[in-house]
Amino acid sequence: MGDLRALTTLKVDETAIVKAVANESALQNIHLVDLKLNVQGPAEDEVYAMYPILIKNIRRGNTILRIDNDTEETEFALGRKGLEKFFDLRYEFISPEQRFEDEKLPVEHHMQKNYIMAGPLRAIKEGHSVEVLKTLKANGENVQVSWN
């Protein structure tokens, strides 16, 4: 999404789903606008799954600079880009008994499965190998998994 101003007021189905909190900075004409989804808990995963544009554009840790010029229109610039949203890999996505039964998944879980599995499946199809590692992690602890 190229229009940073639009991110500060993003709506889906006429509902404001982005919370923009403006804070003053040390520079007089610059405000720091922190963006986050206006939902919490399990609903957050549902919203991200159903609206993939949010995964790339509304991240934890996003900060947009609002530059208030006296002579020109207000400008917006990206100040900090947070980490992209990631979803838990549910057992039913990969279990031998259930992995091909997508029609039994709730639509938001199907969207999450597609988001998680598309990259690795594309790599396998192109002849690359994919290594899967199992880790022990308590809920709330940060973990990042990547492949190349």
PyRosetta script that sets phi, psi and omega in degrees:
from pyrosetta import init, pose_from_sequence

init()
pose = pose_from_sequence("MGDLRALTTLKVDETAIVKAVANESALQNIHLVDLKLNVQGPAEDEVYAMYPILIKNIRRGNTILRIDNDTEETEFALGRKGLEKFFDLRYEFISPEQRFEDEKLPVEHHMQKNYIMAGPLRAIKEGHSVEVLKTLKANGENVQVSWN")
pose.set_psi(1, 118.2)
pose.set_omega(1, -175.6)
pose.set_phi(2, -85.2)
pose.set_psi(2, -21.4)
pose.set_omega(2, -176.0)
pose.set_phi(3, -92.3)
pose.set_psi(3, 97.9)
pose.set_omega(3, -177.4)
pose.set_phi(4, -66.7)
pose.set_psi(4, -31.1)
pose.set_omega(4, 177.4)
pose.set_phi(5, -60.1)
pose.set_psi(5, -40.1)
pose.set_omega(5, -178.3)
pose.set_phi(6, -64.4)
pose.set_psi(6, -31.1)
pose.set_omega(6, 178.7)
pose.set_phi(7, -63.3)
pose.set_psi(7, -31.9)
pose.set_omega(7, -176.5)
pose.set_phi(8, -71.9)
pose.set_psi(8, -15.9)
pose.set_omega(8, -178.7)
pose.set_phi(9, -130.3)
pose.set_psi(9, 25.2)
pose.set_omega(9, -175.0)
pose.set_phi(10, -59.4)
pose.set_psi(10, 131.9)
pose.set_omega(10, 177.6)
pose.set_phi(11, -126.5)
pose.set_psi(11, 147.3)
pose.set_omega(11, 172.6)
pose.set_phi(12, -126.4)
pose.set_psi(12, 126.6)
pose.set_omega(12, -177.2)
pose.set_phi(13, 51.5)
pose.set_psi(13, 44.0)
pose.set_omega(13, 178.1)
pose.set_phi(14, 64.4)
pose.set_psi(14, 15.7)
pose.set_omega(14, 177.9)
pose.set_phi(15, -112.8)
pose.set_psi(15, 129.0)
pose.set_omega(15, 177.6)
pose.set_phi(16, -70.8)
pose.set_psi(16, 114.8)
pose.set_omega(16, -178.1)
pose.set_phi(17, -108.0)
pose.set_psi(17, -1.9)
pose.set_omega(17, 178.9)
pose.set_phi(18, -114.8)
pose.set_psi(18, 132.0)
pose.set_omega(18, 175.7)
pose.set_phi(19, -101.8)
pose.set_psi(19, 122.8)
pose.set_omega(19, 179.4)
pose.set_phi(20, -113.3)
pose.set_psi(20, 120.3)
pose.set_omega(20, -180.0)
pose.set_phi(21, -114.7)
pose.set_psi(21, 115.6)
pose.set_omega(21, -178.6)
pose.set_phi(22, -91.6)
pose.set_psi(22, 134.3)
pose.set_omega(22, 177.5)
pose.set_phi(23, -127.4)
pose.set_psi(23, 146.8)
pose.set_omega(23, 177.2)
pose.set_phi(24, -72.8)
pose.set_psi(24, 152.8)
pose.set_omega(24, 175.6)
pose.set_phi(25, -114.7)
pose.set_psi(25, 179.3)
pose.set_omega(25, 178.5)
pose.set_phi(26, -68.9)
pose.set_psi(26, -20.9)
pose.set_omega(26, 178.1)
pose.set_phi(27, -93.4)
pose.set_psi(27, 132.8)
pose.set_omega(27, -169.4)
pose.set_phi(28, -58.1)
pose.set_psi(28, -40.5)
pose.set_omega(28, -173.0)
pose.set_phi(29, -100.7)
pose.set_psi(29, 13.1)
pose.set_omega(29, -178.7)
pose.set_phi(30, -120.0)
pose.set_psi(30, 129.4)
pose.set_omega(30, 174.7)
pose.set_phi(31, -113.9)
pose.set_psi(31, 143.9)
pose.set_omega(31, 176.2)
pose.set_phi(32, -95.6)
pose.set_psi(32, 119.8)
pose.set_omega(32, -178.5)
pose.set_phi(33, -109.1)
pose.set_psi(33, 108.6)
pose.set_omega(33, 178.5)
pose.set_phi(34, -87.7)
pose.set_psi(34, 132.6)
pose.set_omega(34, -178.0)
pose.set_phi(35, -112.7)
pose.set_psi(35, 140.8)
pose.set_omega(35, 172.0)
pose.set_phi(36, -155.9)
pose.set_psi(36, 163.7)
pose.set_omega(36, 177.1)
pose.set_phi(37, -67.8)
pose.set_psi(37, 148.0)
pose.set_omega(37, -178.8)
pose.set_phi(38, -90.9)
pose.set_psi(38, 26.4)
pose.set_omega(38, 176.5)
pose.set_phi(39, -134.0)
pose.set_psi(39, 159.3)
pose.set_omega(39, -178.5)
pose.set_phi(40, -136.9)
pose.set_psi(40, 166.3)
pose.set_omega(40, 174.8)
pose.set_phi(41, 68.6)
pose.set_psi(41, -149.2)
pose.set_omega(41, -177.9)
pose.set_phi(42, -58.7)
pose.set_psi(42, -28.9)
pose.set_omega(42, 178.7)
pose.set_phi(43, -63.2)
pose.set_psi(43, -29.4)
pose.set_omega(43, 178.6)
pose.set_phi(44, -61.3)
pose.set_psi(44, -46.0)
pose.set_omega(44, 178.5)
pose.set_phi(45, -61.9)
pose.set_psi(45, -39.6)
pose.set_omega(45, 179.5)
pose.set_phi(46, -63.0)
pose.set_psi(46, -45.0)
pose.set_omega(46, -178.7)
pose.set_phi(47, -64.6)
pose.set_psi(47, -46.1)
pose.set_omega(47, 178.3)
pose.set_phi(48, -60.4)
pose.set_psi(48, -42.6)
pose.set_omega(48, -178.1)
pose.set_phi(49, -65.1)
pose.set_psi(49, -38.5)
pose.set_omega(49, -174.7)
pose.set_phi(50, -82.4)
pose.set_psi(50, -20.5)
pose.set_omega(50, -178.8)
pose.set_phi(51, -129.5)
pose.set_psi(51, 80.4)
pose.set_omega(51, -175.4)
pose.set_phi(52, -56.6)
pose.set_psi(52, -23.1)
pose.set_omega(52, 177.9)
pose.set_phi(53, -58.1)
pose.set_psi(53, -28.3)
pose.set_omega(53, -179.3)
pose.set_phi(54, -70.4)
pose.set_psi(54, -33.4)
pose.set_omega(54, -177.9)
pose.set_phi(55, -58.0)
pose.set_psi(55, -41.7)
pose.set_omega(55, -177.8)
pose.set_phi(56, -82.1)
pose.set_psi(56, -25.9)
pose.set_omega(56, -168.9)
pose.set_phi(57, -112.4)
pose.set_psi(57, -27.6)
pose.set_omega(57, 178.6)
pose.set_phi(58, -115.9)
pose.set_psi(58, 100.0)
pose.set_omega(58, -176.0)
pose.set_phi(59, -117.3)
pose.set_psi(59, 157.2)
pose.set_omega(59, 173.1)
pose.set_phi(60, -67.8)
pose.set_psi(60, 124.9)
pose.set_omega(60, 179.8)
pose.set_phi(61, 100.5)
pose.set_psi(61, 5.3)
pose.set_omega(61, 176.8)
pose.set_phi(62, -70.2)
pose.set_psi(62, 134.1)
pose.set_omega(62, 172.5)
pose.set_phi(63, -134.6)
pose.set_psi(63, 128.2)
pose.set_omega(63, 176.5)
pose.set_phi(64, -110.2)
pose.set_psi(64, 139.6)
pose.set_omega(64, 176.7)
pose.set_phi(65, -91.5)
pose.set_psi(65, 124.5)
pose.set_omega(65, 173.8)
pose.set_phi(66, -101.6)
pose.set_psi(66, 114.7)
pose.set_omega(66, -175.5)
pose.set_phi(67, -104.5)
pose.set_psi(67, 110.7)
pose.set_omega(67, -178.4)
pose.set_phi(68, -92.6)
pose.set_psi(68, 105.9)
pose.set_omega(68, 178.8)
pose.set_phi(69, -93.5)
pose.set_psi(69, 141.3)
pose.set_omega(69, 179.0)
pose.set_phi(70, -70.9)
pose.set_psi(70, -34.2)
pose.set_omega(70, -173.2)
pose.set_phi(71, -99.9)
pose.set_psi(71, -20.2)
pose.set_omega(71, -174.9)
pose.set_phi(72, -121.1)
pose.set_psi(72, 177.2)
pose.set_omega(72, 175.0)
pose.set_phi(73, -68.2)
pose.set_psi(73, 152.8)
pose.set_omega(73, 177.5)
pose.set_phi(74, -59.9)
pose.set_psi(74, 136.1)
pose.set_omega(74, 178.6)
pose.set_phi(75, -109.2)
pose.set_psi(75, 156.2)
pose.set_omega(75, 176.5)
pose.set_phi(76, -127.6)
pose.set_psi(76, 140.0)
pose.set_omega(76, 178.2)
pose.set_phi(77, -139.8)
pose.set_psi(77, 150.9)
pose.set_omega(77, 178.5)
pose.set_phi(78, -76.3)
pose.set_psi(78, 121.4)
pose.set_omega(78, -179.2)
pose.set_phi(79, -95.5)
pose.set_psi(79, -40.8)
pose.set_omega(79, -178.9)
pose.set_phi(80, -154.5)
pose.set_psi(80, 134.7)
pose.set_omega(80, 179.9)
pose.set_phi(81, -111.0)
pose.set_psi(81, 120.3)
pose.set_omega(81, -176.8)
pose.set_phi(82, -78.8)
pose.set_psi(82, -176.3)
pose.set_omega(82, 179.2)
pose.set_phi(83, -74.8)
pose.set_psi(83, 142.2)
pose.set_omega(83, 178.7)
pose.set_phi(84, -68.3)
pose.set_psi(84, 145.4)
pose.set_omega(84, 177.5)
pose.set_phi(85, -62.1)
pose.set_psi(85, 140.5)
pose.set_omega(85, 171.7)
pose.set_phi(86, -132.7)
pose.set_psi(86, 156.0)
pose.set_omega(86, -176.1)
pose.set_phi(87, -113.1)
pose.set_psi(87, 157.2)
pose.set_omega(87, 173.9)
pose.set_phi(88, -69.5)
pose.set_psi(88, 141.4)
pose.set_omega(88, 174.5)
pose.set_phi(89, -84.8)
pose.set_psi(89, 104.2)
pose.set_omega(89, -177.8)
pose.set_phi(90, -74.9)
pose.set_psi(90, 146.5)
pose.set_omega(90, -178.2)
pose.set_phi(91, -58.6)
pose.set_psi(91, -39.0)
pose.set_omega(91, -178.0)
pose.set_phi(92, -65.2)
pose.set_psi(92, -17.1)
pose.set_omega(92, 176.6)
pose.set_phi(93, -70.6)
pose.set_psi(93, -27.3)
pose.set_omega(93, -173.0)
pose.set_phi(94, -124.3)
pose.set_psi(94, -5.8)
pose.set_omega(94, -177.1)
pose.set_phi(95, -67.0)
pose.set_psi(95, 141.9)
pose.set_omega(95, 179.5)
pose.set_phi(96, -58.1)
pose.set_psi(96, -30.5)
pose.set_omega(96, -177.7)
pose.set_phi(97, -78.4)
pose.set_psi(97, -29.5)
pose.set_omega(97, -169.8)
pose.set_phi(98, -120.1)
pose.set_psi(98, -12.0)
pose.set_omega(98, -169.2)
pose.set_phi(99, -61.8)
pose.set_psi(99, -23.0)
pose.set_omega(99, -179.9)
pose.set_phi(100, -102.1)
pose.set_psi(100, 9.2)
pose.set_omega(100, -177.5)
pose.set_phi(101, -105.3)
pose.set_psi(101, 55.1)
pose.set_omega(101, -177.2)
pose.set_phi(102, -61.2)
pose.set_psi(102, -29.0)
pose.set_omega(102, -178.2)
pose.set_phi(103, -65.6)
pose.set_psi(103, -17.4)
pose.set_omega(103, 178.4)
pose.set_phi(104, -87.2)
pose.set_psi(104, -10.7)
pose.set_omega(104, -179.1)
pose.set_phi(105, -81.6)
pose.set_psi(105, 144.1)
pose.set_omega(105, 168.6)
pose.set_phi(106, -60.3)
pose.set_psi(106, 150.7)
pose.set_omega(106, -173.2)
pose.set_phi(107, -57.2)
pose.set_psi(107, -37.7)
pose.set_omega(107, -179.5)
pose.set_phi(108, -68.4)
pose.set_psi(108, -33.3)
pose.set_omega(108, 176.3)
pose.set_phi(109, -69.8)
pose.set_psi(109, -36.8)
pose.set_omega(109, 176.8)
pose.set_phi(110, -62.2)
pose.set_psi(110, -42.8)
pose.set_omega(110, 178.3)
pose.set_phi(111, -63.6)
pose.set_psi(111, -42.2)
pose.set_omega(111, 178.2)
pose.set_phi(112, -62.6)
pose.set_psi(112, -43.9)
pose.set_omega(112, 179.5)
pose.set_phi(113, -59.3)
pose.set_psi(113, -45.4)
pose.set_omega(113, 178.8)
pose.set_phi(114, -61.9)
pose.set_psi(114, -40.3)
pose.set_omega(114, -179.3)
pose.set_phi(115, -66.1)
pose.set_psi(115, -43.0)
pose.set_omega(115, -178.2)
pose.set_phi(116, -71.2)
pose.set_psi(116, -45.4)
pose.set_omega(116, -168.4)
pose.set_phi(117, -88.8)
pose.set_psi(117, -16.7)
pose.set_omega(117, -174.5)
pose.set_phi(118, -58.3)
pose.set_psi(118, -47.4)
pose.set_omega(118, -178.5)
pose.set_phi(119, -62.3)
pose.set_psi(119, -52.9)
pose.set_omega(119, 179.1)
pose.set_phi(120, -62.4)
pose.set_psi(120, -40.8)
pose.set_omega(120, -179.7)
pose.set_phi(121, -65.7)
pose.set_psi(121, -37.5)
pose.set_omega(121, 176.4)
pose.set_phi(122, -63.5)
pose.set_psi(122, -43.2)
pose.set_omega(122, 179.3)
pose.set_phi(123, -61.5)
pose.set_psi(123, -43.9)
pose.set_omega(123, 178.8)
pose.set_phi(124, -62.4)
pose.set_psi(124, -44.1)
pose.set_omega(124, 180.0)
pose.set_phi(125, -60.7)
pose.set_psi(125, -33.8)
pose.set_omega(125, 179.7)
pose.set_phi(126, -83.2)
pose.set_psi(126, 3.4)
pose.set_omega(126, 175.1)
pose.set_phi(127, 95.4)
pose.set_psi(127, 5.5)
pose.set_omega(127, 178.9)
pose.set_phi(128, -86.2)
pose.set_psi(128, 157.7)
pose.set_omega(128, 175.6)
pose.set_phi(129, -95.8)
pose.set_psi(129, 149.6)
pose.set_omega(129, 178.8)
pose.set_phi(130, -125.4)
pose.set_psi(130, 127.5)
pose.set_omega(130, 179.3)
pose.set_phi(131, -104.3)
pose.set_psi(131, 132.3)
pose.set_omega(131, 179.6)
pose.set_phi(132, -109.6)
pose.set_psi(132, 130.1)
pose.set_omega(132, 178.6)
pose.set_phi(133, -117.6)
pose.set_psi(133, 136.5)
pose.set_omega(133, 176.5)
pose.set_phi(134, -101.8)
pose.set_psi(134, 130.0)
pose.set_omega(134, 178.9)
pose.set_phi(135, -123.8)
pose.set_psi(135, 159.6)
pose.set_omega(135, 173.5)
pose.set_phi(136, -101.0)
pose.set_psi(136, 125.1)
pose.set_omega(136, -176.2)
pose.set_phi(137, -145.6)
pose.set_psi(137, 132.0)
pose.set_omega(137, 174.7)
pose.set_phi(138, -82.4)
pose.set_psi(138, 146.8)
pose.set_omega(138, 179.1)
pose.set_phi(139, -58.5)
pose.set_psi(139, 133.9)
pose.set_omega(139, -178.2)
pose.set_phi(140, 101.2)
pose.set_psi(140, -21.1)
pose.set_omega(140, 175.8)
pose.set_phi(141, -80.1)
pose.set_psi(141, 144.5)
pose.set_omega(141, -179.4)
pose.set_phi(142, -81.5)
pose.set_psi(142, 139.6)
pose.set_omega(142, 172.2)
pose.set_phi(143, -146.8)
pose.set_psi(143, 142.0)
pose.set_omega(143, 176.8)
pose.set_phi(144, -125.8)
pose.set_psi(144, 130.6)
pose.set_omega(144, 179.2)
pose.set_phi(145, -121.3)
pose.set_psi(145, 134.4)
pose.set_omega(145, 178.8)
pose.set_phi(146, -141.3)
pose.set_psi(146, 168.8)
pose.set_omega(146, 176.6)
pose.set_phi(147, -144.4)
pose.set_psi(147, 158.3)
pose.set_omega(147, 176.1)
pose.set_phi(148, -147.6)
pose.dump_pdb("model.pdb")
